[in-house]
Amino acid sequence: MSRRVAVVGLVVYLAVLASLTLGASPGAVFTAVAQQARTYEDLAWLRAGDVERTANVLVFIPLGLLLCYALPRVPRFLVWLLCVGLSLAVEAAQVALPGRRPTPIDVVTNSTGAAIGVLLAVLLAEIARLSARRRAARQRVRQQ
């Protein structure tokens, strides 16, 4: 992914993230999803809190991934710390928002999602490097 595409994607993502984390609480959605999932016998244990924690992880994966591509020279650990900082800022802002309830577990789950995104970016970069090496090796063999 080019840096330019990553920056544009990051801007769009941050707008969506702001809407999700600073807008109306999605608690009713989590409850509805959990109720629907419980209609399946294997998911009878699922609760709204489980859905919320899963959503928190999933929502922050793109942040880690996009920040890695947008900031290619920044060490990955610092990219992850930026994500943790953003999660802390969101939770701090929610203190002043009616209907929102900030919790430490949200920071943990958001940070976990960001870590997955950063690790995914590292993995994709390594796959790209290996692929480029293989192409170069094949090219050298053809030239001989």
C-alpha positions as CSV (number, residue, x, y, z in Angstrom):
1,M,0.0,0.0,0.0
2,S,1.4,3.4,-0.9
3,R,1.8,6.0,1.8
4,R,-0.6,8.3,0.1
5,V,-3.4,5.7,0.0
6,A,-2.7,4.9,3.7
7,V,-3.0,8.6,4.7
8,V,-6.3,9.0,2.8
9,G,-7.5,5.7,4.4
10,L,-6.4,6.9,7.8
11,V,-8.3,10.2,7.5
12,V,-11.5,8.3,6.5
13,Y,-10.9,5.7,9.2
14,L,-10.4,8.4,11.9
15,A,-13.6,10.1,11.0
16,V,-15.5,6.8,11.3
17,L,-13.7,6.0,14.6
18,A,-14.6,9.4,16.0
19,S,-18.2,8.8,15.1
20,L,-18.2,5.3,16.7
21,T,-16.4,6.3,19.9
22,L,-17.6,9.8,20.5
23,G,-21.1,9.6,19.1
24,A,-24.2,7.8,20.6
25,S,-23.4,4.7,22.5
26,P,-23.7,1.5,20.4
27,G,-24.8,-0.4,23.5
28,A,-28.1,-1.3,22.0
29,V,-26.4,-2.7,18.9
30,F,-24.2,-4.9,21.1
31,T,-27.2,-6.2,23.0
32,A,-29.1,-6.9,19.8
33,V,-26.2,-8.8,18.3
34,A,-25.7,-10.8,21.4
35,Q,-29.4,-11.7,21.5
36,Q,-29.4,-12.7,17.9
37,A,-26.2,-14.8,18.4
38,R,-27.7,-16.6,21.4
39,T,-30.4,-18.1,19.1
40,Y,-27.7,-20.4,18.0
41,E,-27.1,-23.2,20.5
42,D,-23.3,-23.0,20.4
43,L,-23.5,-19.2,21.2
44,A,-25.9,-19.3,24.1
45,W,-23.2,-18.0,26.4
46,L,-22.6,-14.8,24.4
47,R,-23.4,-11.5,26.2
48,A,-23.4,-7.9,25.1
49,G,-20.1,-7.2,26.9
50,D,-18.5,-10.0,24.8
51,V,-19.7,-8.4,21.6
52,E,-18.5,-5.0,22.8
53,R,-15.0,-6.3,23.6
54,T,-14.7,-8.0,20.3
55,A,-15.9,-4.9,18.5
56,N,-13.2,-2.8,20.3
57,V,-10.5,-5.2,19.1
58,L,-11.8,-5.3,15.5
59,V,-12.3,-1.5,15.3
60,F,-8.6,-0.8,16.2
61,I,-7.0,-3.3,13.9
62,P,-7.2,-0.8,10.9
63,L,-5.6,1.9,13.0
64,G,-2.4,-0.1,13.6
65,L,-2.3,-1.2,10.0
66,L,-2.9,2.2,8.4
67,L,-0.6,4.0,10.8
68,C,2.2,1.6,9.9
69,Y,1.8,2.4,6.2
70,A,1.2,6.1,6.8
71,L,4.3,6.4,9.0
72,P,6.8,3.9,7.3
73,R,9.9,5.2,9.2
74,V,8.4,5.2,12.7
75,P,9.3,2.2,14.7
76,R,6.4,-0.2,15.0
77,F,6.4,-0.1,18.8
78,L,6.0,3.7,18.7
79,V,3.1,3.2,16.2
80,W,1.4,0.9,18.6
81,L,2.0,3.5,21.5
82,L,0.3,6.1,19.3
83,C,-2.7,3.8,19.0
84,V,-2.7,3.3,22.8
85,G,-2.5,7.1,23.3
86,L,-5.5,7.6,20.9
87,S,-7.4,5.0,22.9
88,L,-6.7,6.8,26.1
89,A,-7.7,10.1,24.6
90,V,-11.0,8.6,23.4
91,E,-11.7,7.2,26.8
92,A,-10.8,10.5,28.5
93,A,-13.2,12.4,26.1
94,Q,-16.0,9.9,26.9
95,V,-15.9,11.1,30.5
96,A,-17.6,14.3,29.4
97,L,-20.1,12.7,27.0
98,P,-23.6,11.8,28.2
99,G,-24.4,8.2,27.7
100,R,-20.8,7.0,27.4
101,R,-19.0,5.0,30.0
102,P,-15.2,4.9,29.6
103,T,-13.5,1.8,31.1
104,P,-9.9,0.5,31.3
105,I,-10.9,-2.7,29.6
106,D,-11.8,-0.6,26.5
107,V,-8.2,0.7,26.4
108,V,-6.9,-2.9,26.7
109,T,-9.1,-4.2,24.0
110,N,-8.5,-1.2,21.7
111,S,-4.7,-1.7,22.3
112,T,-5.0,-5.4,21.5
113,G,-6.7,-4.6,18.2
114,A,-4.0,-2.0,17.4
115,A,-1.3,-4.5,18.2
116,I,-2.9,-7.0,15.8
117,G,-3.0,-4.3,13.1
118,V,0.7,-3.5,13.6
119,L,1.7,-7.2,13.6
120,L,-0.3,-7.6,10.4
121,A,1.5,-4.7,8.8
122,V,4.9,-6.3,9.8
123,L,3.8,-9.6,8.4
124,L,2.6,-8.1,5.1
125,A,5.9,-6.2,4.8
126,E,7.9,-9.4,5.3
127,I,5.8,-11.3,2.7
128,A,6.4,-8.4,0.3
129,R,10.2,-8.6,0.9
130,L,10.3,-12.3,0.5
131,S,8.3,-12.1,-2.7
132,A,10.6,-9.4,-4.1
133,R,13.7,-11.6,-3.3
134,R,12.1,-14.5,-5.1
135,R,11.4,-12.4,-8.2
136,A,14.9,-11.0,-8.2
137,A,16.4,-14.6,-7.8
138,R,14.2,-15.8,-10.7
139,Q,15.3,-12.8,-12.8
140,R,19.0,-13.6,-12.1
141,V,18.5,-17.2,-13.1
142,R,16.8,-16.1,-16.4
143,Q,19.6,-13.8,-17.2
144,Q,22.3,-16.5,-16.9
